[in-house]
């Protein structure tokens, strides 16, 4: 199961897979990453970006599918993913089974940083 952790707040998402989405602050292009909880940690299953520019260039192995560049990042599982919230951009979006909600639906809007982790019973 995946949890969001912000200080003493632990928000279990009650899913083992989800999409983390955000809009790039300069290019205003949507970026999405599909994450899955595994015994080894958080596995990045797929990444998608609906354009390029300002450090958002898709890798050479990306393929264009329905208007988005799609690829499988070659990275090992992560113990956690840290997300910062500057307030200068729209909040991160947590998408579960196709339904997206802003991160503030799960943790306080002023919480920064927020860690995404595999829930193990400890914060």
N, C-alpha and C positions, 0 to 999 in steps of 0.2 A: 504494500500500500504506500502511496506517496503522501507526504506531509509538507506543509509550508510552516516554517519556523521563523518567528519574528520576536526576538527577545524571549520573554516567558510565554508567549502565545504559540501554541502548537495547534495547527489546523489540519486534521486528517482529511484528505480529499475523498477517501473511501473508494479509490480506484487504483489499479496497478498500472494504468497507462493514461496519458493525457497529452494535450498539446499546449505548449507555451507560445504565445503570440505577442507581437509588439509592432509598433510602427516606428520606423527609423526617424530620428529627430531631424535630420537634414533633408533626406530624400523623400520622406513621407510615403515610404514603401513598406508593405506588410512583410514581416519575416515570421515564419512559424517553425517550431521544432517539436517533433513527436518524441516523448520520453516514456520509458517503461521501467518499472521497479523490478530488479532482479536480485538474486542472492549476492551478486558481485557489486551491486550499487545501481545507480541510475544509468540506464543505457540510452544513448541518443540514437533513435531508430531511423529518423529521416528529418531532413531540413528542406524548407521551401522558401523561396523569395520571389516576389512578383515584380522583379526589375533588377537593376544594378546601379552602382555608383557609390561614391563616398565610402569606400571600404566594404561594400556589399557585393562584390563580384562573386558570382557562383564559380565553383571550381570546374576544371576541364571535364570532369566526369558527369557533371549535371546534365539533365535532359529537360527539355521544355515540355511540360504537361499541363494542359488547360490553362495556359497563361502564366504558369509559375515554373521557375527553375527548381528541379527536385534532385536531391542526391542523398546518399547514405554517408554521413561523415565518418571518417576512420579515426575514431577516438575511443580510448578505453572507458569502461564504466566509471562514473564519478561518485564519490562519497556524497557530495552535495553540489548544488548549483546556486551561486550567490547572485541575487538580483538587487540592483540599487534603484532607488526611486528619488529622482531629483526634484520632481514636481514641475520640471520644465517641459516634460513630454506627457503624453497620455500614459495611463497606468498599463502595466503588463496585463495580458488577458490569459485566463486559465480556461481551456476548452476541454470539456468532458463530453464524450459521445455527441460531438457536433454543436454543443451549446456552450457559448463563450460568455464569461463574466469577468469584470475587472477584478484584479487581485484584492481590492478593498472589500469585495464580497466575502473574503476569507480571513483577512488580517486587517488591523487598523490602517487607515490611509496614511498616517504619519510614520508607520513602521518602516525602518530602513536601517540596515539591509534586511532582506528576506531570503532565507535559505530554503531550497527545495531539497528534500532528503527522502530516503526510504525510511518509513516509520519503523522503529524498533522498540518502542516503548519508553525511550528516553529522549529528552529534548536536545 
